Amino acid sequence: MDAIAGIVQGFHTALNPQNLFYCLMGCFLGTLTGVLPGFGPGAAVALLLPMTLYLPPASAIIMLAGIYYGAMYGGSTTSILVKIPGEAASVVTCFDGYQMTLQGRAGPALGISAFGSFIAGTLSVGGLMFVAPPLSRFALAFTSVEYVAIIFFGLTLLCFLGSGSKIKAFMMAALGILIGVVGTDPVVSVDRFTFGLDFLMDGVGLVPVVMGLFGVSEVLHNLEQQEFHLWAGKIKNLLPTWEDWKAALKPILRGTGIGFFYGILPGGTAIVSSIISYGLEKRISRDPSRFGKGAIEGVAGPESANNATSTSAFIPLLTLGIPTNAVMAVVLAALMIHEVTPGPLLIQKNPEVFWGVIASMYVGNLILLALNLPLIGLWVRLLKIPYTYVSIFILLFCLLGSYTLSNLVSDMGIMMVFGLVGFLMKKFDYEPAPLVLAYILGPLFEDNLRRSLNIYGGDFSIFFRRPISLLFVSFGVLVLLFPAFKKILGGKNR
Amino acid sequence: LRRYDILSSIVWGIIGLGFCAGGIRLGFGSWQQPGPGFLPLLAGSVLSILSLALWIEALRSPAERIRKPFWEREGAWKTIGLTLLGLVGYLLFFRSLGFITVTFFFALVMLRCIGGKGWWTALFVAALLSLASYGLFAGLLGTSLPKGKIYGCDCRDRSGISYGA
């Protein structure tokens, strides 16, 4: 009953005209950033963070959340029409979505992707509404020991689930932690790796890092290729037929389940959930050879999965205060700016923020359905803008987004350095996700690890003596050892 | 990617060792009371060891038959180089020239040299873009942007930091 009373209160907050406006703005800007390649939700949320300084906390988070799940809706448009994922999680949609476009079925592909996203988004908000409050109560018993174990598990899982080399993923996680230690030590106030530079004393800023790694590097990558497929066709029949629905409904529901589960896991990202959903649909299909040739299930499943993940990713943030990806980290920064501490006490202390954001997601999903179906022509027109214009626009946004938060030119410099590093990482086949997550969680990990060791007199066995911590550490170790097991078993089989 | 892996593993290995050295200098502390160098030393060691593993793995893998070129198309280095130069220029002249002027020149260089637009188009779009973005950021979003030292403006932001200084 708590959840019902809470959501009623939430709707009261979300349907207030001001919050409705910010929800609409968030969804609109999210779809826009999703459609534009090279400008993902991470960079968009980081850019609009300074703008939310003057808003009440609930309005600020409602808008930032709208941008995130809006980008998941919008990201599929470019994947389907021109085979360029508007944001990383939509890369799987390219496989069958683009093939459907080539077969003249762009309309149903876009339609099922929007409906699938709507169903997944709405069901996941329902899940979030019922899972988050009990999890919050449960998390009240967590100490620094449990936090260390959860972060350890999250980082190992993210590295393990990445698509590239596992060694490289773990290297990037270690590098991320190292970037996170730059600045003044929180315990003994000693400068660490600042090289006498004043602007590094507060650490390397989150916004410039996110803007550089996700915004600038993507623009540089696109400018290097300079093959911009402009969409010139016309879209007909957006509403999927009965046959399309019959084929897509189960994949949508399965995708929702997978996406929701991965969003809750620390380290589970939208891209991983969409890849898993695609793999599952292909495996259980009666005719797997249809996949990659325009199977509607290959669009419906992954698109639903990435949307469900973007919603359930709020669960670890709101209940434990742990961001599971770069966007959530920026949302965490926004909450901290507004003196709202996410974690087990959020529901009690700031119910208007917690329930308001959840209720706004129901509203936001409806807004997005309206934005994505009737207004598809507008988004498609964006694809006709020459990329040089788009790239200047994105670079300007990244420069100013980095600058405006603290009015420091040095932040623009940090953003450029990370832009170049991100570009080179792409060339040398390193993934930025483990780096960013480790950089975000690094300080939290260090703080809790030092505190745990301090309290328990340097006794490492404490991580194995508390049941929840033991569970997460064991999972983390299993994930770490899995490649070795696989190798040994593979060797025996041969 | 063998060549790239060998090269990058060396770079990351050196960075990892650098953090280890820094961690030792800062002080590891003890297990009971970890010091400021505790995590840098731990993470730096992990990075160095994994770099070594990647380096060995790359050396043991067979040499590539076809060398993948660094740039995906001919002349791409010019595009990337110019964009990076444009960004560095933006950073260097942001305070002295002010937002509108520096944005105008940045957009002009990008449109002319990378977009291949004609002079008139480039001038028009650059002017429009710099003024419109100023209107959007300074006007609508209330961002405090430098107007430029060369114009003799007292360019102070909300926190009172002078740009002209």
Chai-1 contact restraints between the chains, C-beta under 6 A:
chainA,res_idxA,chainB,res_idxB,connection_type,confidence,min_distance_angstrom,max_distance_angstrom,comment,restraint_id
A,M51,B,L141,contact,1.0,0.0,6.0,A-B,restraint_1
A,I167,B,L50,contact,1.0,0.0,6.0,A-B,restraint_2
A,I167,B,A53,contact,1.0,0.0,6.0,A-B,restraint_3
A,I167,B,L54,contact,1.0,0.0,6.0,A-B,restraint_4
A,F170,B,L50,contact,1.0,0.0,6.0,A-B,restraint_5
A,M171,B,W12,contact,1.0,0.0,6.0,A-B,restraint_6
A,M171,B,L47,contact,1.0,0.0,6.0,A-B,restraint_7
A,M171,B,L50,contact,1.0,0.0,6.0,A-B,restraint_8
A,A174,B,A43,contact,1.0,0.0,6.0,A-B,restraint_9
A,A174,B,V46,contact,1.0,0.0,6.0,A-B,restraint_10
A,A174,B,L47,contact,1.0,0.0,6.0,A-B,restraint_11
A,L175,B,L47,contact,1.0,0.0,6.0,A-B,restraint_12
A,I177,B,A43,contact,1.0,0.0,6.0,A-B,restraint_13
A,L178,B,F19,contact,1.0,0.0,6.0,A-B,restraint_14
A,L178,B,A43,contact,1.0,0.0,6.0,A-B,restraint_15
A,V181,B,L39,contact,1.0,0.0,6.0,A-B,restraint_16
A,V181,B,P40,contact,1.0,0.0,6.0,A-B,restraint_17
A,D185,B,P36,contact,1.0,0.0,6.0,A-B,restraint_18
A,V188,B,P36,contact,1.0,0.0,6.0,A-B,restraint_19
A,V190,B,P36,contact,1.0,0.0,6.0,A-B,restraint_20
A,R192,B,P36,contact,1.0,0.0,6.0,A-B,restraint_21
A,F193,B,G22,contact,1.0,0.0,6.0,A-B,restraint_22
A,L220,B,I80,contact,1.0,0.0,6.0,A-B,restraint_23
A,L223,B,T79,contact,1.0,0.0,6.0,A-B,restraint_24
A,E224,B,E72,contact,1.0,0.0,6.0,A-B,restraint_25
A,E224,B,A76,contact,1.0,0.0,6.0,A-B,restraint_26
A,E224,B,I80,contact,1.0,0.0,6.0,A-B,restraint_27
A,Q225,B,E72,contact,1.0,0.0,6.0,A-B,restraint_28
A,T388,B,I114,contact,1.0,0.0,6.0,A-B,restraint_29
A,T388,B,G115,contact,1.0,0.0,6.0,A-B,restraint_30
A,I392,B,A107,contact,1.0,0.0,6.0,A-B,restraint_31
A,I392,B,M110,contact,1.0,0.0,6.0,A-B,restraint_32
A,L396,B,S133,contact,1.0,0.0,6.0,A-B,restraint_33
A,L400,B,F137,contact,1.0,0.0,6.0,A-B,restraint_34
A,T404,B,T143,contact,1.0,0.0,6.0,A-B,restraint_35
A,N407,B,D157,contact,1.0,0.0,6.0,A-B,restraint_36
A,V409,B,F94,contact,1.0,0.0,6.0,A-B,restraint_37
A,M412,B,L91,contact,1.0,0.0,6.0,A-B,restraint_38
A,G413,B,L91,contact,1.0,0.0,6.0,A-B,restraint_39
A,M416,B,L87,contact,1.0,0.0,6.0,A-B,restraint_40
A,F428,B,Y4,contact,1.0,0.0,6.0,A-B,restraint_41
A,F428,B,S8,contact,1.0,0.0,6.0,A-B,restraint_42
A,D429,B,L1,contact,1.0,0.0,6.0,A-B,restraint_43
A,E446,B,L39,contact,1.0,0.0,6.0,A-B,restraint_44
A,R450,B,P34,contact,1.0,0.0,6.0,A-B,restraint_45
A,L453,B,P34,contact,1.0,0.0,6.0,A-B,restraint_46
A,G457,B,Q32,contact,1.0,0.0,6.0,A-B,restraint_47
A,G458,B,W31,contact,1.0,0.0,6.0,A-B,restraint_48
A,G458,B,Q32,contact,1.0,0.0,6.0,A-B,restraint_49
